[in-house]
Amino acid sequence: MTPDPAPTVGAVLAGGLARRMGGGDKSLRSIGGRTVLDRIIKRLTPQVRRVILNANADPRRFDAFHLPVVADSVPDNPGPLAGVISALDWTASVDPSFAWVLTLPGDAPFIPRDLVSRLHAARQAADALLACATSDNRTHPVIALWPVSIRDELRRAVADQGIRKIEDFTRRYRRATADWPITPVDPFFNVNTPDDLAEADRLLASHPDL
């Protein structure tokens, strides 16, 4: 099990509309005989204290995973920041000793097994408030560590100031990054289209340890 550097909740933002996939939940599509979400949960669970799902509409579609499903609490579909707010609020209400939330999208089946520990190490080394993942010279703002203490500031930014993009909010603070190599596979590969699903199947066939 990956060491637990700080009490952290893992929040999978699993409620995307998957328009490029033809509708439905990307996280419930299958690769290698298992759903994308199942693969994410298996990778994430050893790294955190609790795992929750952020999704809107009928939560019963996720019943098989036996996890709390937390809907957006901010109206008008303001994007992924609404999921971050809901995850922070849920964490604060369940156990104040959980000081951190890791967010990640529900379409990235190959997340690193050291994701949480390396993000915590990066923020501690940089004396930063936030931390997010990078790979292949790209920042992945959704794959990030958030302190629960920031939830009221984030809510004001979204509800009162109209902030919608994660980086428009996070640039206000010191943010560390942790970088991962992309060989043999970019660990933040995501499945947005049918072609991506086919590529994920190919990657699994070539690298069974994924």
Phi and psi restraints in degrees (value plus and minus 20) as a CYANA .aco file:
   2 THR   PHI     -85.3   -45.3
   2 THR   PSI     115.9   155.9
   3 PRO   PHI     -76.3   -36.3
   3 PRO   PSI     127.1   167.1
   4 ASP   PHI    -118.6   -78.6
   4 ASP   PSI      76.2   116.2
   5 PRO   PHI     -95.2   -55.2
   5 PRO   PSI     -38.0     2.0
   6 ALA   PHI    -185.2  -145.2
   6 ALA   PSI     129.1   169.1
   7 PRO   PHI     -81.2   -41.2
   7 PRO   PSI      92.3   132.3
   8 THR   PHI    -149.9  -109.9
   8 THR   PSI     116.6   156.6
   9 VAL   PHI    -122.3   -82.3
   9 VAL   PSI     115.8   155.8
  10 GLY   PHI    -117.4   -77.4
  10 GLY   PSI     104.8   144.8
  11 ALA   PHI    -137.5   -97.5
  11 ALA   PSI      95.2   135.2
  12 VAL   PHI    -112.8   -72.8
  12 VAL   PSI      98.6   138.6
  13 LEU   PHI    -103.2   -63.2
  13 LEU   PSI      74.1   114.1
  14 ALA   PHI    -129.2   -89.2
  14 ALA   PSI      -8.7    31.3
  15 GLY   PHI    -126.8   -86.8
  15 GLY   PSI       5.7    45.7
  16 GLY   PHI     -84.6   -44.6
  16 GLY   PSI     134.7   174.7
  17 LEU   PHI    -101.4   -61.4
  17 LEU   PSI     -35.7     4.3
  18 ALA   PHI      34.6    74.6
  18 ALA   PSI      25.5    65.5
  19 ARG   PHI     -81.0   -41.0
  19 ARG   PSI     -59.6   -19.6
  20 ARG   PHI     -92.5   -52.5
  20 ARG   PSI     -31.5     8.5
  21 MET   PHI    -117.8   -77.8
  21 MET   PSI     -22.2    17.8
  22 GLY   PHI      73.8   113.8
  22 GLY   PSI      -6.2    33.8
  23 GLY   PHI      79.1   119.1
  23 GLY   PSI     151.1   191.1
  24 GLY   PHI      65.8   105.8
  24 GLY   PSI    -186.6  -146.6
  25 ASP   PHI    -121.2   -81.2
  25 ASP   PSI      99.7   139.7
  26 LYS   PHI     -78.3   -38.3
  26 LYS   PSI     -57.5   -17.5
  27 SER   PHI     -85.4   -45.4
  27 SER   PSI     -39.2     0.8
  28 LEU   PHI    -117.3   -77.3
  28 LEU   PSI     -18.5    21.5
  29 ARG   PHI     -93.9   -53.9
  29 ARG   PSI     133.9   173.9
  30 SER   PHI    -124.2   -84.2
  30 SER   PSI     121.5   161.5
  31 ILE   PHI    -154.2  -114.2
  31 ILE   PSI     115.4   155.4
  32 GLY   PHI      37.5    77.5
  32 GLY   PSI      10.5    50.5
  33 GLY   PHI      63.0   103.0
  33 GLY   PSI     -16.6    23.4
  34 ARG   PHI    -153.8  -113.8
  34 ARG   PSI     129.6   169.6
  35 THR   PHI     -89.1   -49.1
  35 THR   PSI     135.1   175.1
  36 VAL   PHI     -77.9   -37.9
  36 VAL   PSI     -62.6   -22.6
  37 LEU   PHI     -84.5   -44.5
  37 LEU   PSI     -60.0   -20.0
  38 ASP   PHI     -80.1   -40.1
  38 ASP   PSI     -61.0   -21.0
  39 ARG   PHI     -85.3   -45.3
  39 ARG   PSI     -60.9   -20.9
  40 ILE   PHI     -82.9   -42.9
  40 ILE   PSI     -67.4   -27.4
  41 ILE   PHI     -81.0   -41.0
  41 ILE   PSI     -61.4   -21.4
  42 LYS   PHI     -83.6   -43.6
  42 LYS   PSI     -55.9   -15.9
  43 ARG   PHI     -93.4   -53.4
  43 ARG   PSI     -57.9   -17.9
  44 LEU   PHI    -101.0   -61.0
  44 LEU   PSI     -58.5   -18.5
  45 THR   PHI     -73.1   -33.1
  45 THR   PSI     -64.4   -24.4
  46 PRO   PHI     -87.6   -47.6
  46 PRO   PSI     -32.0     8.0
  47 GLN   PHI    -116.9   -76.9
  47 GLN   PSI     -32.2     7.8
  48 VAL   PHI    -154.3  -114.3
  48 VAL   PSI     149.3   189.3
  49 ARG   PHI     -97.8   -57.8
  49 ARG   PSI     -61.3   -21.3
  50 ARG   PHI    -160.2  -120.2
  50 ARG   PSI     135.3   175.3
  51 VAL   PHI    -142.9  -102.9
  51 VAL   PSI     113.6   153.6
  52 ILE   PHI    -150.1  -110.1
  52 ILE   PSI     141.4   181.4
  53 LEU   PHI    -133.4   -93.4
  53 LEU   PSI     117.4   157.4
  54 ASN   PHI    -125.5   -85.5
  54 ASN   PSI      97.1   137.1
  55 ALA   PHI    -179.2  -139.2
  55 ALA   PSI     129.8   169.8
  56 ASN   PHI    -124.3   -84.3
  56 ASN   PSI    -199.5  -159.5
  57 ALA   PHI      45.8    85.8
  57 ALA   PSI    -172.6  -132.6
  58 ASP   PHI     -91.3   -51.3
  58 ASP   PSI      93.0   133.0
  59 PRO   PHI     -92.3   -52.3
  59 PRO   PSI     -31.7     8.3
  60 ARG   PHI     -86.2   -46.2
  60 ARG   PSI     -38.3     1.7
  61 ARG   PHI     -86.8   -46.8
  61 ARG   PSI     -33.7     6.3
  62 PHE   PHI    -126.4   -86.4
  62 PHE   PSI      -7.3    32.7
  63 ASP   PHI     -75.7   -35.7
  63 ASP   PSI     -54.6   -14.6
  64 ALA   PHI     -83.4   -43.4
  64 ALA   PSI     -38.0     2.0
  65 PHE   PHI    -111.5   -71.5
  65 PHE   PSI     -32.5     7.5
  66 HIS   PHI      34.5    74.5
  66 HIS   PSI      25.7    65.7
  67 LEU   PHI    -146.7  -106.7
  67 LEU   PSI     132.9   172.9
  68 PRO   PHI     -80.5   -40.5
  68 PRO   PSI     115.7   155.7
  69 VAL   PHI    -133.2   -93.2
  69 VAL   PSI      98.5   138.5
  70 VAL   PHI    -133.0   -93.0
  70 VAL   PSI     101.1   141.1
  71 ALA   PHI    -104.0   -64.0
  71 ALA   PSI     143.2   183.2
  72 ASP   PHI     -82.1   -42.1
  72 ASP   PSI     119.5   159.5
  73 SER   PHI    -124.3   -84.3
  73 SER   PSI     -27.4    12.6
  74 VAL   PHI    -121.2   -81.2
  74 VAL   PSI     109.8   149.8
  75 PRO   PHI     -94.5   -54.5
  75 PRO   PSI     151.1   191.1
  76 ASP   PHI      51.9    91.9
  76 ASP   PSI       1.5    41.5
  77 ASN   PHI      28.3    68.3
  77 ASN   PSI      43.1    83.1
  78 PRO   PHI     -99.0   -59.0
  78 PRO   PSI     -10.3    29.7
  79 GLY   PHI      76.5   116.5
  79 GLY   PSI    -183.2  -143.2
  80 PRO   PHI     -82.1   -42.1
  80 PRO   PSI     -45.8    -5.8
  81 LEU   PHI     -82.2   -42.2
  81 LEU   PSI     -48.5    -8.5
  82 ALA   PHI     -84.3   -44.3
  82 ALA   PSI     -59.5   -19.5
  83 GLY   PHI     -85.6   -45.6
  83 GLY   PSI     -57.6   -17.6
  84 VAL   PHI     -82.7   -42.7
  84 VAL   PSI     -65.9   -25.9
  85 ILE   PHI     -78.8   -38.8
  85 ILE   PSI     -67.2   -27.2
  86 SER   PHI     -82.4   -42.4
  86 SER   PSI     -58.7   -18.7
  87 ALA   PHI     -86.5   -46.5
  87 ALA   PSI     -60.7   -20.7
  88 LEU   PHI     -85.8   -45.8
  88 LEU   PSI     -62.2   -22.2
  89 ASP   PHI     -83.8   -43.8
  89 ASP   PSI     -64.2   -24.2
  90 TRP   PHI     -79.8   -39.8
  90 TRP   PSI     -64.7   -24.7
  91 THR   PHI     -82.8   -42.8
  91 THR   PSI     -64.5   -24.5
  92 ALA   PHI     -83.3   -43.3
  92 ALA   PSI     -54.2   -14.2
  93 SER   PHI     -99.7   -59.7
  93 SER   PSI     -48.1    -8.1
  94 VAL   PHI    -103.5   -63.5
  94 VAL   PSI     -64.9   -24.9
  95 ASP   PHI    -180.0  -140.0
  95 ASP   PSI      87.9   127.9
  96 PRO   PHI     -81.9   -41.9
  96 PRO   PSI     -34.0     6.0
  97 SER   PHI     -95.1   -55.1
  97 SER   PSI     -34.7     5.3
  98 PHE   PHI    -101.3   -61.3
  98 PHE   PSI      84.9   124.9
  99 ALA   PHI    -111.2   -71.2
  99 ALA   PSI     -32.6     7.4
 100 TRP   PHI    -154.8  -114.8
 100 TRP   PSI     129.2   169.2
 101 VAL   PHI    -147.6  -107.6
 101 VAL   PSI     110.7   150.7
 102 LEU   PHI    -118.3   -78.3
 102 LEU   PSI     106.7   146.7
 103 THR   PHI    -127.9   -87.9
 103 THR   PSI     128.1   168.1
 104 LEU   PHI    -176.3  -136.3
 104 LEU   PSI     134.9   174.9
 105 PRO   PHI     -96.9   -56.9
 105 PRO   PSI     139.4   179.4
 106 GLY   PHI    -107.5   -67.5
 106 GLY   PSI       0.8    40.8
 107 ASP   PHI    -148.3  -108.3
 107 ASP   PSI       0.3    40.3
 108 ALA   PHI    -138.2   -98.2
 108 ALA   PSI      67.8   107.8
 109 PRO   PHI     -95.6   -55.6
 109 PRO   PSI     -30.9     9.1
 110 PHE   PHI    -132.7   -92.7
 110 PHE   PSI       9.4    49.4
 111 ILE   PHI     -74.7   -34.7
 111 ILE   PSI     128.5   168.5
 112 PRO   PHI     -86.6   -46.6
 112 PRO   PSI     129.2   169.2
 113 ARG   PHI     -95.5   -55.5
 113 ARG   PSI     -32.6     7.4
 114 ASP   PHI    -132.5   -92.5
 114 ASP   PSI       3.9    43.9
 115 LEU   PHI     -79.2   -39.2
 115 LEU   PSI     -71.7   -31.7
 116 VAL   PHI     -87.8   -47.8
 116 VAL   PSI     -66.2   -26.2
 117 SER   PHI     -84.2   -44.2
 117 SER   PSI     -58.7   -18.7
 118 ARG   PHI     -92.8   -52.8
 118 ARG   PSI     -55.0   -15.0
 119 LEU   PHI     -87.1   -47.1
 119 LEU   PSI     -60.7   -20.7
 120 HIS   PHI     -83.2   -43.2
 120 HIS   PSI     -62.4   -22.4
 121 ALA   PHI     -82.1   -42.1
 121 ALA   PSI     -59.4   -19.4
 122 ALA   PHI     -85.3   -45.3
 122 ALA   PSI     -64.4   -24.4
 123 ARG   PHI     -88.3   -48.3
 123 ARG   PSI     -55.8   -15.8
 124 GLN   PHI     -87.5   -47.5
 124 GLN   PSI     -61.7   -21.7
 125 ALA   PHI     -84.3   -44.3
 125 ALA   PSI     -54.5   -14.5
 126 ALA   PHI    -114.6   -74.6
 126 ALA   PSI     -19.2    20.8
 127 ASP   PHI      30.2    70.2
 127 ASP   PSI      28.5    68.5
 128 ALA   PHI    -124.7   -84.7
 128 ALA   PSI     137.2   177.2
 129 LEU   PHI    -102.4   -62.4
 129 LEU   PSI     -51.7   -11.7
 130 LEU   PHI    -148.4  -108.4
 130 LEU   PSI     143.4   183.4
 131 ALA   PHI    -169.8  -129.8
 131 ALA   PSI     123.3   163.3
 132 CYS   PHI    -161.1  -121.1
 132 CYS   PSI     147.0   187.0
 133 ALA   PHI    -111.9   -71.9
 133 ALA   PSI     130.6   170.6
 134 THR   PHI    -155.6  -115.6
 134 THR   PSI     135.9   175.9
 135 SER   PHI    -182.6  -142.6
 135 SER   PSI     127.1   167.1
 136 ASP   PHI      32.0    72.0
 136 ASP   PSI      22.8    62.8
 137 ASN   PHI      40.9    80.9
 137 ASN   PSI       5.2    45.2
 138 ARG   PHI    -143.8  -103.8
 138 ARG   PSI     118.6   158.6
 139 THR   PHI    -110.9   -70.9
 139 THR   PSI     119.9   159.9
 140 HIS   PHI    -134.7   -94.7
 140 HIS   PSI      64.3   104.3
 141 PRO   PHI     -84.1   -44.1
 141 PRO   PSI     -44.9    -4.9
 142 VAL   PHI     -92.8   -52.8
 142 VAL   PSI     -47.4    -7.4
 143 ILE   PHI    -109.5   -69.5
 143 ILE   PSI      70.1   110.1
 144 ALA   PHI    -170.4  -130.4
 144 ALA   PSI     136.6   176.6
 145 LEU   PHI    -118.5   -78.5
 145 LEU   PSI     112.2   152.2
 146 TRP   PHI    -146.0  -106.0
 146 TRP   PSI     112.0   152.0
 147 PRO   PHI     -95.0   -55.0
 147 PRO   PSI     117.1   157.1
 148 VAL   PHI     -79.6   -39.6
 148 VAL   PSI     -49.0    -9.0
 149 SER   PHI     -83.7   -43.7
 149 SER   PSI     -33.7     6.3
 150 ILE   PHI    -111.3   -71.3
 150 ILE   PSI     -19.3    20.7
 151 ARG   PHI     -83.3   -43.3
 151 ARG   PSI     -58.8   -18.8
 152 ASP   PHI     -88.7   -48.7
 152 ASP   PSI     -58.9   -18.9
 153 GLU   PHI     -83.2   -43.2
 153 GLU   PSI     -59.7   -19.7
 154 LEU   PHI     -87.5   -47.5
 154 LEU   PSI     -61.5   -21.5
 155 ARG   PHI     -82.1   -42.1
 155 ARG   PSI     -63.0   -23.0
 156 ARG   PHI     -82.5   -42.5
 156 ARG   PSI     -60.0   -20.0
 157 ALA   PHI     -82.9   -42.9
 157 ALA   PSI     -59.8   -19.8
 158 VAL   PHI     -98.9   -58.9
 158 VAL   PSI     -69.7   -29.7
 159 ALA   PHI     -97.8   -57.8
 159 ALA   PSI     -56.4   -16.4
 160 ASP   PHI    -123.0   -83.0
 160 ASP   PSI     -50.4   -10.4
 161 GLN   PHI    -125.9   -85.9
 161 GLN   PSI     -23.7    16.3
 162 GLY   PHI      53.8    93.8
 162 GLY   PSI      -1.3    38.7
 163 ILE   PHI     -88.8   -48.8
 163 ILE   PSI     112.1   152.1
 164 ARG   PHI    -142.6  -102.6
 164 ARG   PSI     -54.8   -14.8
 165 LYS   PHI    -108.3   -68.3
 165 LYS   PSI     117.7   157.7
 166 ILE   PHI     -76.7   -36.7
 166 ILE   PSI     -64.3   -24.3
 167 GLU   PHI     -91.4   -51.4
 167 GLU   PSI     -42.4    -2.4
 168 ASP   PHI     -87.0   -47.0
 168 ASP   PSI     -48.3    -8.3
 169 PHE   PHI    -106.0   -66.0
 169 PHE   PSI     -67.6   -27.6
 170 THR   PHI     -89.8   -49.8
 170 THR   PSI     -41.0    -1.0
 171 ARG   PHI     -87.4   -47.4
 171 ARG   PSI     -30.1     9.9
 172 ARG   PHI     -94.9   -54.9
 172 ARG   PSI     -33.3     6.7
 173 TYR   PHI    -147.6  -107.6
 173 TYR   PSI     144.1   184.1
 174 ARG   PHI     -91.0   -51.0
 174 ARG   PSI     103.3   143.3
 175 ARG   PHI    -146.3  -106.3
 175 ARG   PSI     103.8   143.8
 176 ALA   PHI    -107.7   -67.7
 176 ALA   PSI     141.9   181.9
 177 THR   PHI    -151.2  -111.2
 177 THR   PSI     132.1   172.1
 178 ALA   PHI    -146.3  -106.3
 178 ALA   PSI     112.3   152.3
 179 ASP   PHI    -126.4   -86.4
 179 ASP   PSI     121.5   161.5
 180 TRP   PHI    -139.6   -99.6
 180 TRP   PSI     124.5   164.5
 181 PRO   PHI     -89.3   -49.3
 181 PRO   PSI     138.6   178.6
 182 ILE   PHI    -127.0   -87.0
 182 ILE   PSI      -9.0    31.0
 183 THR   PHI    -132.6   -92.6
 183 THR   PSI     118.3   158.3
 184 PRO   PHI     -96.2   -56.2
 184 PRO   PSI     -33.4     6.6
 185 VAL   PHI    -162.5  -122.5
 185 VAL   PSI     118.7   158.7
 186 ASP   PHI     -85.2   -45.2
 186 ASP   PSI      98.9   138.9
 187 PRO   PHI     -87.6   -47.6
 187 PRO   PSI     -30.2     9.8
 188 PHE   PHI    -129.6   -89.6
 188 PHE   PSI      -0.8    39.2
 189 PHE   PHI     -73.4   -33.4
 189 PHE   PSI     111.6   151.6
 190 ASN   PHI    -144.0  -104.0
 190 ASN   PSI     137.0   177.0
 191 VAL   PHI    -127.2   -87.2
 191 VAL   PSI      81.8   121.8
 192 ASN   PHI    -127.8   -87.8
 192 ASN   PSI     -41.2    -1.2
 193 THR   PHI    -154.8  -114.8
 193 THR   PSI     145.2   185.2
 194 PRO   PHI     -76.5   -36.5
 194 PRO   PSI     -55.8   -15.8
 195 ASP   PHI     -83.8   -43.8
 195 ASP   PSI     -56.5   -16.5
 196 ASP   PHI     -84.6   -44.6
 196 ASP   PSI     -59.7   -19.7
 197 LEU   PHI     -80.8   -40.8
 197 LEU   PSI     -63.5   -23.5
 198 ALA   PHI     -83.5   -43.5
 198 ALA   PSI     -59.8   -19.8
 199 GLU   PHI     -86.0   -46.0
 199 GLU   PSI     -58.8   -18.8
 200 ALA   PHI     -82.6   -42.6
 200 ALA   PSI     -60.6   -20.6
 201 ASP   PHI     -81.7   -41.7
 201 ASP   PSI     -61.1   -21.1
 202 ARG   PHI     -84.7   -44.7
 202 ARG   PSI     -62.6   -22.6
 203 LEU   PHI     -82.3   -42.3
 203 LEU   PSI     -60.8   -20.8
 204 LEU   PHI     -84.9   -44.9
 204 LEU   PSI     -57.7   -17.7
 205 ALA   PHI     -86.3   -46.3
 205 ALA   PSI     -54.7   -14.7
 206 SER   PHI    -102.3   -62.3
 206 SER   PSI     -46.1    -6.1
 207 HIS   PHI    -153.7  -113.7
 207 HIS   PSI      57.0    97.0
 208 PRO   PHI     -76.6   -36.6
 208 PRO   PSI     -43.7    -3.7
 209 ASP   PHI     -92.5   -52.5
 209 ASP   PSI     -29.2    10.8
